[in-house]
Amino acid sequence: MEWNKLVHGTAPHTPPAAFGTGDEVRVWYRILEQGKERFGQFEGIVIRCRGSGSSKTFTVRRVTHGEGVERVFPMDAKTISRIEVLRKGRVKRGRLYFLRTVIGKTRIAADESASGTEKPANAPSPSAPPIDAAPPAQNPPRAADAIEPVATRPSHKS
């Protein structure tokens, strides 16, 4: 018998949700403890999707208490209950390993077309002041802010 069918079974597993690299997901997985079953959550950004068929896996990364945590999930694992896509991300790469070194910055743009809240092209941004508003008053420069010329050094050319 083929080892792949032995390990993964014969029934094809359908993907629980359509997601890709850069999406923010919440993975619900089963935890068996002392004969009891409970569900845990792992929420983060998908930094990698690899493989195909029954060997397909995806890696989810999150930062907890200032420490980065990554977890690899097999796509057809029976322990995964469901996958919720919280936010679609628009990325240009298939592997987002650079997120391991980025601290405190948002580097992935949200895909507005997926959420259905697209703004018209001519709509003003919410932070822009109204068109008929007066420009803010500028303070005159203070004497301490005046720039003094720097003394030049004599050239060493003879």
CNS distance restraints for C-alpha pairs under 8 A (distance, minus, plus):
assign (resid   1 and name CA) (resid   5 and name CA) 7.40 0.50 0.50
assign (resid   1 and name CA) (resid   6 and name CA) 6.99 0.50 0.50
assign (resid   2 and name CA) (resid   6 and name CA) 6.39 0.50 0.50
assign (resid   3 and name CA) (resid   7 and name CA) 6.12 0.50 0.50
assign (resid   4 and name CA) (resid   8 and name CA) 5.86 0.50 0.50
assign (resid   4 and name CA) (resid   9 and name CA) 7.52 0.50 0.50
assign (resid   4 and name CA) (resid  54 and name CA) 7.69 0.50 0.50
assign (resid   5 and name CA) (resid   9 and name CA) 4.74 0.50 0.50
assign (resid   5 and name CA) (resid  10 and name CA) 5.52 0.50 0.50
assign (resid   6 and name CA) (resid  10 and name CA) 7.83 0.50 0.50
assign (resid   8 and name CA) (resid  54 and name CA) 6.84 0.50 0.50
assign (resid   8 and name CA) (resid  76 and name CA) 7.75 0.50 0.50
assign (resid  13 and name CA) (resid  54 and name CA) 7.86 0.50 0.50
assign (resid  13 and name CA) (resid  76 and name CA) 5.77 0.50 0.50
assign (resid  14 and name CA) (resid  76 and name CA) 7.66 0.50 0.50
assign (resid  15 and name CA) (resid  75 and name CA) 6.87 0.50 0.50
assign (resid  15 and name CA) (resid  76 and name CA) 7.30 0.50 0.50
assign (resid  16 and name CA) (resid  82 and name CA) 6.15 0.50 0.50
assign (resid  16 and name CA) (resid  83 and name CA) 6.14 0.50 0.50
assign (resid  17 and name CA) (resid  82 and name CA) 7.93 0.50 0.50
assign (resid  17 and name CA) (resid  83 and name CA) 6.07 0.50 0.50
assign (resid  17 and name CA) (resid  84 and name CA) 7.03 0.50 0.50
assign (resid  17 and name CA) (resid  85 and name CA) 7.36 0.50 0.50
assign (resid  19 and name CA) (resid  23 and name CA) 6.44 0.50 0.50
assign (resid  19 and name CA) (resid  85 and name CA) 6.84 0.50 0.50
assign (resid  19 and name CA) (resid  88 and name CA) 7.64 0.50 0.50
assign (resid  20 and name CA) (resid  46 and name CA) 6.94 0.50 0.50
assign (resid  20 and name CA) (resid  49 and name CA) 6.91 0.50 0.50
assign (resid  21 and name CA) (resid  45 and name CA) 7.81 0.50 0.50
assign (resid  21 and name CA) (resid  46 and name CA) 5.11 0.50 0.50
assign (resid  21 and name CA) (resid  47 and name CA) 5.50 0.50 0.50
assign (resid  21 and name CA) (resid  48 and name CA) 5.71 0.50 0.50
assign (resid  21 and name CA) (resid  49 and name CA) 6.41 0.50 0.50
assign (resid  21 and name CA) (resid  89 and name CA) 7.60 0.50 0.50
assign (resid  21 and name CA) (resid  91 and name CA) 7.41 0.50 0.50
assign (resid  21 and name CA) (resid  93 and name CA) 7.92 0.50 0.50
assign (resid  21 and name CA) (resid  94 and name CA) 6.15 0.50 0.50
assign (resid  21 and name CA) (resid  95 and name CA) 7.13 0.50 0.50
assign (resid  21 and name CA) (resid  96 and name CA) 7.60 0.50 0.50
assign (resid  22 and name CA) (resid  45 and name CA) 5.99 0.50 0.50
assign (resid  22 and name CA) (resid  46 and name CA) 5.36 0.50 0.50
assign (resid  22 and name CA) (resid  47 and name CA) 6.10 0.50 0.50
assign (resid  22 and name CA) (resid  88 and name CA) 7.08 0.50 0.50
assign (resid  22 and name CA) (resid  89 and name CA) 4.76 0.50 0.50
assign (resid  22 and name CA) (resid  90 and name CA) 6.51 0.50 0.50
assign (resid  22 and name CA) (resid  91 and name CA) 6.02 0.50 0.50
assign (resid  22 and name CA) (resid  96 and name CA) 7.46 0.50 0.50
assign (resid  22 and name CA) (resid 108 and name CA) 6.82 0.50 0.50
assign (resid  23 and name CA) (resid  45 and name CA) 5.67 0.50 0.50
assign (resid  23 and name CA) (resid  46 and name CA) 5.64 0.50 0.50
assign (resid  23 and name CA) (resid  85 and name CA) 7.00 0.50 0.50
assign (resid  23 and name CA) (resid  86 and name CA) 7.59 0.50 0.50
assign (resid  23 and name CA) (resid  87 and name CA) 5.78 0.50 0.50
assign (resid  23 and name CA) (resid  88 and name CA) 4.57 0.50 0.50
assign (resid  23 and name CA) (resid  89 and name CA) 4.63 0.50 0.50
assign (resid  23 and name CA) (resid  90 and name CA) 7.84 0.50 0.50
assign (resid  24 and name CA) (resid  43 and name CA) 7.34 0.50 0.50
assign (resid  24 and name CA) (resid  44 and name CA) 5.48 0.50 0.50
assign (resid  24 and name CA) (resid  45 and name CA) 4.36 0.50 0.50
assign (resid  24 and name CA) (resid  46 and name CA) 6.30 0.50 0.50
assign (resid  24 and name CA) (resid  85 and name CA) 6.14 0.50 0.50
assign (resid  24 and name CA) (resid  86 and name CA) 5.45 0.50 0.50
assign (resid  24 and name CA) (resid  87 and name CA) 5.06 0.50 0.50
assign (resid  24 and name CA) (resid  88 and name CA) 6.43 0.50 0.50
assign (resid  24 and name CA) (resid  89 and name CA) 7.17 0.50 0.50
assign (resid  25 and name CA) (resid  43 and name CA) 5.71 0.50 0.50
assign (resid  25 and name CA) (resid  44 and name CA) 5.73 0.50 0.50
assign (resid  25 and name CA) (resid  45 and name CA) 6.23 0.50 0.50
assign (resid  25 and name CA) (resid  46 and name CA) 7.05 0.50 0.50
assign (resid  25 and name CA) (resid  60 and name CA) 7.97 0.50 0.50
assign (resid  25 and name CA) (resid  83 and name CA) 6.73 0.50 0.50
assign (resid  25 and name CA) (resid  84 and name CA) 5.54 0.50 0.50
assign (resid  25 and name CA) (resid  85 and name CA) 4.49 0.50 0.50
assign (resid  25 and name CA) (resid  86 and name CA) 5.32 0.50 0.50
assign (resid  25 and name CA) (resid  87 and name CA) 7.08 0.50 0.50
assign (resid  26 and name CA) (resid  41 and name CA) 6.46 0.50 0.50
assign (resid  26 and name CA) (resid  42 and name CA) 5.64 0.50 0.50
assign (resid  26 and name CA) (resid  43 and name CA) 4.17 0.50 0.50
assign (resid  26 and name CA) (resid  44 and name CA) 6.61 0.50 0.50
assign (resid  26 and name CA) (resid  83 and name CA) 5.75 0.50 0.50
assign (resid  26 and name CA) (resid  84 and name CA) 5.09 0.50 0.50
assign (resid  26 and name CA) (resid  85 and name CA) 6.51 0.50 0.50
assign (resid  26 and name CA) (resid  86 and name CA) 6.96 0.50 0.50
assign (resid  27 and name CA) (resid  41 and name CA) 5.57 0.50 0.50
assign (resid  27 and name CA) (resid  42 and name CA) 5.17 0.50 0.50
assign (resid  27 and name CA) (resid  43 and name CA) 6.23 0.50 0.50
assign (resid  27 and name CA) (resid  80 and name CA) 7.13 0.50 0.50
assign (resid  27 and name CA) (resid  81 and name CA) 7.76 0.50 0.50
assign (resid  27 and name CA) (resid  82 and name CA) 6.19 0.50 0.50
assign (resid  27 and name CA) (resid  83 and name CA) 4.60 0.50 0.50
assign (resid  27 and name CA) (resid  84 and name CA) 6.48 0.50 0.50
assign (resid  28 and name CA) (resid  39 and name CA) 6.26 0.50 0.50
assign (resid  28 and name CA) (resid  40 and name CA) 5.67 0.50 0.50
assign (resid  28 and name CA) (resid  41 and name CA) 4.70 0.50 0.50
assign (resid  28 and name CA) (resid  42 and name CA) 6.68 0.50 0.50
assign (resid  28 and name CA) (resid  80 and name CA) 5.96 0.50 0.50
assign (resid  28 and name CA) (resid  81 and name CA) 5.37 0.50 0.50
assign (resid  28 and name CA) (resid  82 and name CA) 5.30 0.50 0.50
assign (resid  28 and name CA) (resid  83 and name CA) 6.16 0.50 0.50
assign (resid  29 and name CA) (resid  39 and name CA) 5.52 0.50 0.50
assign (resid  29 and name CA) (resid  40 and name CA) 5.43 0.50 0.50
assign (resid  29 and name CA) (resid  41 and name CA) 6.44 0.50 0.50
assign (resid  29 and name CA) (resid  79 and name CA) 5.36 0.50 0.50
assign (resid  29 and name CA) (resid  80 and name CA) 4.23 0.50 0.50
assign (resid  29 and name CA) (resid  81 and name CA) 5.21 0.50 0.50
assign (resid  29 and name CA) (resid  82 and name CA) 7.22 0.50 0.50
assign (resid  30 and name CA) (resid  37 and name CA) 6.58 0.50 0.50
assign (resid  30 and name CA) (resid  38 and name CA) 5.84 0.50 0.50
assign (resid  30 and name CA) (resid  39 and name CA) 4.69 0.50 0.50
assign (resid  30 and name CA) (resid  40 and name CA) 6.38 0.50 0.50
assign (resid  30 and name CA) (resid  79 and name CA) 5.00 0.50 0.50
assign (resid  30 and name CA) (resid  80 and name CA) 6.28 0.50 0.50
assign (resid  30 and name CA) (resid  81 and name CA) 6.56 0.50 0.50
assign (resid  31 and name CA) (resid  37 and name CA) 5.67 0.50 0.50
assign (resid  31 and name CA) (resid  38 and name CA) 5.29 0.50 0.50
assign (resid  31 and name CA) (resid  39 and name CA) 5.82 0.50 0.50
assign (resid  31 and name CA) (resid  40 and name CA) 6.71 0.50 0.50
assign (resid  31 and name CA) (resid  79 and name CA) 7.64 0.50 0.50
assign (resid  32 and name CA) (resid  36 and name CA) 5.64 0.50 0.50
assign (resid  32 and name CA) (resid  37 and name CA) 4.63 0.50 0.50
assign (resid  32 and name CA) (resid  38 and name CA) 6.57 0.50 0.50
assign (resid  33 and name CA) (resid  37 and name CA) 6.37 0.50 0.50
assign (resid  33 and name CA) (resid  38 and name CA) 7.91 0.50 0.50
assign (resid  43 and name CA) (resid  60 and name CA) 7.59 0.50 0.50
assign (resid  43 and name CA) (resid  61 and name CA) 7.90 0.50 0.50
assign (resid  43 and name CA) (resid  62 and name CA) 6.72 0.50 0.50
assign (resid  44 and name CA) (resid  60 and name CA) 5.64 0.50 0.50
assign (resid  44 and name CA) (resid  61 and name CA) 5.13 0.50 0.50
assign (resid  44 and name CA) (resid  62 and name CA) 4.53 0.50 0.50
assign (resid  44 and name CA) (resid  63 and name CA) 7.94 0.50 0.50
assign (resid  45 and name CA) (resid  60 and name CA) 5.38 0.50 0.50
assign (resid  45 and name CA) (resid  61 and name CA) 5.29 0.50 0.50
assign (resid  45 and name CA) (resid  62 and name CA) 6.48 0.50 0.50
assign (resid  46 and name CA) (resid  58 and name CA) 6.91 0.50 0.50
assign (resid  46 and name CA) (resid  59 and name CA) 5.69 0.50 0.50
assign (resid  46 and name CA) (resid  60 and name CA) 4.43 0.50 0.50
assign (resid  46 and name CA) (resid  61 and name CA) 6.37 0.50 0.50
assign (resid  47 and name CA) (resid  58 and name CA) 7.72 0.50 0.50
assign (resid  47 and name CA) (resid  59 and name CA) 5.79 0.50 0.50
assign (resid  47 and name CA) (resid  60 and name CA) 5.97 0.50 0.50
assign (resid  47 and name CA) (resid  61 and name CA) 6.62 0.50 0.50
assign (resid  47 and name CA) (resid  94 and name CA) 7.81 0.50 0.50
assign (resid  47 and name CA) (resid  95 and name CA) 5.72 0.50 0.50
assign (resid  47 and name CA) (resid  96 and name CA) 4.75 0.50 0.50
assign (resid  47 and name CA) (resid  97 and name CA) 6.64 0.50 0.50
assign (resid  48 and name CA) (resid  58 and name CA) 5.50 0.50 0.50
assign (resid  48 and name CA) (resid  59 and name CA) 5.16 0.50 0.50
assign (resid  48 and name CA) (resid  60 and name CA) 7.44 0.50 0.50
assign (resid  48 and name CA) (resid  94 and name CA) 6.56 0.50 0.50
assign (resid  48 and name CA) (resid  95 and name CA) 5.09 0.50 0.50
assign (resid  48 and name CA) (resid  96 and name CA) 6.65 0.50 0.50
assign (resid  49 and name CA) (resid  56 and name CA) 7.43 0.50 0.50
assign (resid  49 and name CA) (resid  57 and name CA) 5.93 0.50 0.50
assign (resid  49 and name CA) (resid  58 and name CA) 4.30 0.50 0.50
assign (resid  49 and name CA) (resid  59 and name CA) 6.55 0.50 0.50
assign (resid  49 and name CA) (resid  94 and name CA) 7.54 0.50 0.50
assign (resid  49 and name CA) (resid  95 and name CA) 7.74 0.50 0.50
assign (resid  50 and name CA) (resid  56 and name CA) 5.74 0.50 0.50
assign (resid  50 and name CA) (resid  57 and name CA) 5.55 0.50 0.50
assign (resid  50 and name CA) (resid  58 and name CA) 6.28 0.50 0.50
assign (resid  51 and name CA) (resid  55 and name CA) 5.74 0.50 0.50
assign (resid  51 and name CA) (resid  56 and name CA) 4.19 0.50 0.50
assign (resid  51 and name CA) (resid  57 and name CA) 6.30 0.50 0.50
assign (resid  52 and name CA) (resid  56 and name CA) 4.62 0.50 0.50
assign (resid  54 and name CA) (resid  75 and name CA) 7.41 0.50 0.50
assign (resid  54 and name CA) (resid  76 and name CA) 6.38 0.50 0.50
assign (resid  55 and name CA) (resid  74 and name CA) 7.01 0.50 0.50
assign (resid  55 and name CA) (resid  75 and name CA) 7.56 0.50 0.50
assign (resid  55 and name CA) (resid  76 and name CA) 7.97 0.50 0.50
assign (resid  56 and name CA) (resid  74 and name CA) 6.08 0.50 0.50
assign (resid  56 and name CA) (resid  75 and name CA) 5.54 0.50 0.50
assign (resid  56 and name CA) (resid  76 and name CA) 7.61 0.50 0.50
assign (resid  57 and name CA) (resid  72 and name CA) 6.69 0.50 0.50
assign (resid  57 and name CA) (resid  73 and name CA) 5.58 0.50 0.50
assign (resid  57 and name CA) (resid  74 and name CA) 4.28 0.50 0.50
assign (resid  57 and name CA) (resid  75 and name CA) 5.19 0.50 0.50
assign (resid  58 and name CA) (resid  72 and name CA) 5.73 0.50 0.50
assign (resid  58 and name CA) (resid  73 and name CA) 5.53 0.50 0.50
assign (resid  58 and name CA) (resid  74 and name CA) 6.57 0.50 0.50
assign (resid  58 and name CA) (resid  75 and name CA) 6.93 0.50 0.50
assign (resid  59 and name CA) (resid  70 and name CA) 6.66 0.50 0.50
assign (resid  59 and name CA) (resid  71 and name CA) 5.60 0.50 0.50
assign (resid  59 and name CA) (resid  72 and name CA) 4.34 0.50 0.50
assign (resid  59 and name CA) (resid  73 and name CA) 6.30 0.50 0.50
assign (resid  60 and name CA) (resid  70 and name CA) 5.59 0.50 0.50
assign (resid  60 and name CA) (resid  71 and name CA) 5.44 0.50 0.50
assign (resid  60 and name CA) (resid  72 and name CA) 6.44 0.50 0.50
assign (resid  60 and name CA) (resid  73 and name CA) 7.90 0.50 0.50
assign (resid  61 and name CA) (resid  68 and name CA) 6.99 0.50 0.50
assign (resid  61 and name CA) (resid  69 and name CA) 5.69 0.50 0.50
assign (resid  61 and name CA) (resid  70 and name CA) 4.32 0.50 0.50
assign (resid  61 and name CA) (resid  71 and name CA) 6.57 0.50 0.50
assign (resid  62 and name CA) (resid  68 and name CA) 5.84 0.50 0.50
assign (resid  62 and name CA) (resid  69 and name CA) 5.44 0.50 0.50
assign (resid  62 and name CA) (resid  70 and name CA) 6.49 0.50 0.50
assign (resid  63 and name CA) (resid  67 and name CA) 5.38 0.50 0.50
assign (resid  63 and name CA) (resid  68 and name CA) 4.29 0.50 0.50
assign (resid  63 and name CA) (resid  69 and name CA) 5.96 0.50 0.50
assign (resid  64 and name CA) (resid  68 and name CA) 6.26 0.50 0.50
assign (resid  64 and name CA) (resid  69 and name CA) 7.01 0.50 0.50
assign (resid  68 and name CA) (resid 100 and name CA) 7.34 0.50 0.50
assign (resid  73 and name CA) (resid  77 and name CA) 7.44 0.50 0.50
assign (resid  76 and name CA) (resid  80 and name CA) 7.90 0.50 0.50
assign (resid  87 and name CA) (resid 110 and name CA) 6.98 0.50 0.50
assign (resid  87 and name CA) (resid 111 and name CA) 7.85 0.50 0.50
assign (resid  88 and name CA) (resid 110 and name CA) 6.03 0.50 0.50
assign (resid  88 and name CA) (resid 111 and name CA) 5.49 0.50 0.50
assign (resid  88 and name CA) (resid 114 and name CA) 6.67 0.50 0.50
assign (resid  88 and name CA) (resid 115 and name CA) 7.90 0.50 0.50
assign (resid  89 and name CA) (resid 108 and name CA) 6.06 0.50 0.50
assign (resid  89 and name CA) (resid 109 and name CA) 5.83 0.50 0.50
assign (resid  89 and name CA) (resid 110 and name CA) 4.76 0.50 0.50
assign (resid  89 and name CA) (resid 111 and name CA) 5.26 0.50 0.50
assign (resid  90 and name CA) (resid 108 and name CA) 6.47 0.50 0.50
assign (resid  90 and name CA) (resid 109 and name CA) 5.55 0.50 0.50
assign (resid  90 and name CA) (resid 110 and name CA) 5.98 0.50 0.50
assign (resid  90 and name CA) (resid 111 and name CA) 5.31 0.50 0.50
assign (resid  91 and name CA) (resid 108 and name CA) 6.41 0.50 0.50
assign (resid  91 and name CA) (resid 109 and name CA) 7.28 0.50 0.50
assign (resid  98 and name CA) (resid 102 and name CA) 6.67 0.50 0.50
assign (resid  99 and name CA) (resid 103 and name CA) 7.96 0.50 0.50
assign (resid 111 and name CA) (resid 115 and name CA) 7.21 0.50 0.50
assign (resid 112 and name CA) (resid 116 and name CA) 6.47 0.50 0.50
assign (resid 112 and name CA) (resid 117 and name CA) 6.10 0.50 0.50
assign (resid 112 and name CA) (resid 118 and name CA) 5.73 0.50 0.50
assign (resid 113 and name CA) (resid 117 and name CA) 6.83 0.50 0.50
assign (resid 113 and name CA) (resid 118 and name CA) 6.05 0.50 0.50
assign (resid 119 and name CA) (resid 123 and name CA) 6.59 0.50 0.50
assign (resid 124 and name CA) (resid 128 and name CA) 6.63 0.50 0.50
assign (resid 129 and name CA) (resid 133 and name CA) 6.66 0.50 0.50
assign (resid 141 and name CA) (resid 145 and name CA) 6.37 0.50 0.50
assign (resid 141 and name CA) (resid 146 and name CA) 7.43 0.50 0.50
assign (resid 142 and name CA) (resid 146 and name CA) 6.90 0.50 0.50
